[in-house]
């Protein structure tokens, strides 16, 4: 039987780096109030997918920049 996710209150001050990126993108999309009030589960599939897509895009950009910075040296 799969483990259930805990229904812990959302604390934007105590986030891991990946969760911080996720919350920053949610804020940019105007979803931060909804996440704080009701948690990540309150988002629709469309909203979650948009956040995930932008996270992937941003991670790729950060990797590309890191490679460019290391090749300049």
C-alpha positions as CSV (number, residue, x, y, z in Angstrom):
1,X,0.0,0.0,0.0
2,X,1.5,3.4,-1.0
3,X,2.4,5.9,1.6
4,X,0.1,8.9,1.9
5,X,1.5,12.3,1.7
6,X,1.4,14.3,4.9
7,X,-1.1,17.1,5.0
8,X,1.4,19.5,6.5
9,X,0.8,23.2,6.4
10,X,2.8,24.9,3.6
11,X,5.7,27.0,5.0
12,X,7.3,29.2,2.2
13,X,10.2,30.1,4.6
14,X,11.4,26.5,5.1
15,X,11.9,25.1,1.5
16,X,14.5,23.0,-0.2
17,X,16.1,24.6,-3.3
18,X,13.9,22.7,-5.7
19,X,10.8,23.5,-3.8
20,X,11.9,27.2,-3.7
21,X,12.1,27.2,-7.5
22,X,8.7,25.6,-7.7
23,X,7.2,28.2,-5.4
24,X,8.9,31.1,-7.3
25,X,7.3,29.9,-10.5
26,X,3.9,29.5,-8.8
27,X,4.3,33.1,-7.6
28,X,5.1,34.3,-11.1
29,X,2.0,32.6,-12.4
30,X,-0.1,34.2,-9.6
31,X,-0.7,31.0,-7.8
32,X,1.2,31.6,-4.5
33,X,-1.8,32.6,-2.5
34,X,-3.7,29.5,-3.6
35,X,-0.7,27.3,-2.6
36,X,-0.2,28.9,0.8
37,X,-3.9,28.7,1.6
38,X,-4.7,25.2,0.4
39,X,-1.4,23.5,-0.5
40,X,0.0,22.1,-3.7
41,X,-2.9,19.6,-4.1
42,X,-5.4,22.5,-4.6
43,X,-3.8,23.2,-8.0
44,X,-5.4,21.9,-11.2
45,X,-3.6,19.6,-13.5
46,X,-3.1,22.4,-16.0
47,X,-1.6,24.7,-13.3
48,X,0.7,21.9,-12.0
49,X,1.8,21.0,-15.5
50,X,2.6,24.6,-16.3
51,X,4.7,24.9,-13.2
52,X,6.5,21.6,-14.0
53,X,7.2,22.7,-17.6
54,X,8.7,26.0,-16.5
55,X,10.8,24.3,-13.8
56,X,12.3,22.0,-16.4
57,X,12.9,24.9,-18.8
58,X,14.6,26.9,-16.0
59,X,16.8,23.9,-14.9
60,X,18.0,23.4,-18.5
61,X,18.9,27.1,-18.7
62,X,20.8,27.0,-15.4
63,X,22.7,23.9,-16.6
64,X,23.5,25.6,-20.0
65,X,24.8,28.7,-18.1
66,X,26.9,26.6,-15.8
67,X,28.5,24.8,-18.8
68,X,29.1,28.1,-20.6
69,X,30.7,29.6,-17.4
70,X,33.0,26.5,-16.9
71,X,34.1,26.6,-20.6
72,X,35.0,30.2,-20.4
73,X,37.7,29.6,-17.8
